Amino acid sequence: MRSFFRVLRIALRHRWTLLGAIFCALGVGLFWGANIGAVYPLAELTLGGKTLGQRWEERLQQAELELASLEARLAELELGPGATPTDNVDLQSQKEALRERIRTQERLLFWLRAFHPWITLLVPNDRFRTLILLTALLLVGTGLKCVLLVAQSVLSARFAHLTAYELRQRLFAQVLRLDLATFHREGISQIMSRATHDLSAIAGGLECLSGKLAREPLKMIACLAGAALISWRLLLLTLLITPIAGLTIRWLAMTLKRAHSRAMANMAELYAAWEAALRGIAVVKAFTMEKQEEKRFHATSKNYFRNAMRIARYDALLHPLIEILGILTIVLGILAGGWIVLRGETHLFGVRITDQPLELPALVLFFGFLAGAADPVRKLSDVLGQLQKAAAAADRVFQILDRPIEIRDPARPRRLPRHCRSICFDKVQFAYYPGQLVLKDIDLEIAFGERLGIVGPSGCGKTTLLSLIPRFMDPTSGRVLIDGIDIRSVRLRDLRSQIGLVTQEPVLFDDTVLNNIRYGSPWATREQVEDAARKAQAHDFIVNDLPRGYDTRIGPLGCRLSGGQRQRIALARAILRDPAILILDEATSQLDLENERLVHEVLQQFTRQRTTLIVSHRLSTLALADRIVVMDDGRVVDVGTHSELLRRCGAYRELWDIAAAA
């Protein structure tokens, strides 16, 4: 529960909402107890054959007579003759018992006298009119209780959702700061599961905490307090089984938390299955693998189903268990109270239970309070499951929130002027997983203004190498230097403001074309945006093919555009940024031959006076490069011009032959 307590510390920032919910819960509890307390006057009215005023007068007179009798008895003992030491001990015991009964009777007489004027003034002398008054008060009390219940439910929901909103913002901000290696290792589905399903579970737990968990115990306390006023000893007797119930519920709580943790892990696997199938839907259909994907999803879904049913069984066990314990409590009260009333006793098995014999209306009210206390206990069984689910979810969410940010600004950053000399990889190694190097001993220097092509088979580490320059990840060992400065010693904003990036799958947002090109350069004017689009050969299709030109929304990930259109908009975005370092990772792979030729003409001009790194399998794109790096199995195999590599590098000749044949 430690993580859930951390959630509570965040939630307490909204303390006024919580206090409002607790205040309303207090009102609900008071009216709950007061409405049950109406049983006593109703029983007196219907069973006694007299008005409440007359009944009160009788009780007052009886109490006065009883007090006088007890005082007289005490006086007799005080004035009695001497006796043996043994008799004196017994006499002192009798005197102390009488004094205790006198104190109890004085308290009773005090309250009877205090309320007597109000009973006389407010309660009608007619029994039926009194019944009308009592039922009217019962209706008013119920109405007020319902109003407070609605207010408390709304405030509880607000408290829960405000906290979930803050956690969601923190989680999103934390995820944006994680290095790319984290996403490579864990996948997006794990994070999405925590940001949706787990946060909903936390909100549900908080709503129960500020709702039922604040309201139901107060209702129970009001009822137990009422029962204690009638006979606190009888109440203690009926609660003998409470420790057994507590131990049983604790065992169930721990079991439920483990089951919820497993179910949440299964839910993350379900997200992963959905993500894989939807991202690769074209491949699934092309290879007619729908049945295979159904089987795979079925296996994952079956695991979640099993854990969900395990939780359902524990929940189903919890309800009747608490109900049985509640009934046992009431049965104990009925047997003990019935013995006292039917026999006119004040003791049970030699133990004093009441100071005076109980009357039937008081016993009926006692049973009513016990029943009123049992109902909140039954409802609290739902809270237990919700809280354990929220606790398990909090553990998973804080696994992300507590994860150290690997890529961060240094404590004392160095100034990084605009790149003008070189980029150097100095003995660089990198691994996504310990012991599994993706880059091995990379030593490479790139002069300012040079256009460097990078080629190699898929999976050889080309994209990983480029990802080290903007510090999407840091090397496992070695350094990346820009103009002789270790990039880990400068601010991320200063570093990345000098870099433009265009990838094979350009990332666009569900916004206008204008804002997508201006992404990362919010200061740019519309004229500057249009000029960058012209250089990227995107202006014509934006103006002629899109319904609202630059103000057209392009849908999630630019789904309303073709692959080539998306790449040109991404290229325009990089051009607008005017970077000192331009990274092109298969940036023209989705362009047709005509547009690729036009874009190459643009790049031929744009890449002057800036360092350009090009990953491509297209011969035409590699023609832009001044030098080419050949990579294989995470290593730099050779570096040279196209003609030099053809002459001396077998790996490059093989790649060239494959590209030429294609």
Salt bridges, closest charged atoms under 4 A:
GLU44 OE1 - ARG55 NE 2.78
GLU57 OE2 - HIS116 NE2 2.70
GLU58 OE2 - LYS50 NZ 1.76
GLU58 OE1 - ARG55 NH1 3.35
GLU64 OE2 - ARG113 NH2 3.42
GLU66 OE2 - ARG101 NH2 3.34
GLU76 OE1 - ARG73 NH1 3.41
GLU78 OE1 - LYS95 NZ 3.60
GLU78 OE2 - ARG99 NH2 2.84
GLU96 OE1 - ARG99 NH1 3.70
GLU96 OE2 - ARG103 NH2 3.54
GLU100 OE1 - ARG103 NH2 2.92
GLU166 OE2 - ARG13 NH1 3.01
GLU166 OE1 - HIS14 NE2 3.39
GLU166 OE2 - ARG170 NH2 3.44
GLU186 OE2 - ARG403 NH1 2.59
ASP198 OD1 - HIS197 ND1 3.35
ASP198 OD2 - ARG396 NE 2.59
GLU216 OE2 - ARG215 NE 3.27
GLU216 OE1 - LYS219 NZ 3.16
GLU275 OE2 - ARG279 NE 2.97
GLU293 OE2 - ARG296 NH1 3.62
GLU294 OE1 - LYS291 NZ 3.88
ASP355 OD1 - ARG233 NH1 3.64
GLU359 OE1 - ARG55 NH2 3.07
ASP375 OD1 - ARG378 NH2 2.71
ASP375 OD2 - LYS379 NZ 3.45
ASP382 OD2 - LYS212 NZ 3.43
ASP382 OD1 - HIS319 NE2 2.88
ASP395 OD2 - LYS257 NZ 3.33
ASP402 OD2 - ARG6 NH1 2.61
ASP426 OD1 - LYS427 NZ 3.96
ASP426 OD2 - ARG479 NH2 3.05
ASP441 OD2 - ARG635 NH1 3.90
GLU450 OE2 - ARG627 NE 2.27
ASP474 OD2 - ARG471 NH2 2.78
ASP483 OD1 - HIS419 ND1 3.03
ASP486 OD2 - ARG488 NH2 3.48
ASP494 OD1 - ARG491 NH1 3.53
ASP510 OD1 - ARG553 NE 3.87
GLU530 OE2 - ARG526 NE 3.55
ASP531 OD2 - LYS535 NZ 3.59
ASP551 OD2 - ARG526 NH2 3.54
ASP578 OD1 - ARG610 NH1 3.02
GLU586 OE2 - HIS617 ND1 2.49
GLU594 OE2 - ARG597 NH2 2.65
GLU596 OE2 - HIS600 NE2 3.73
GLU596 OE1 - ARG618 NH1 2.84
GLU601 OE2 - ARG597 NH1 2.77
ASP626 OD1 - ARG451 NH2 3.83
ASP633 OD2 - LYS440 NZ 3.20
ASP638 OD2 - ARG648 NE 2.95
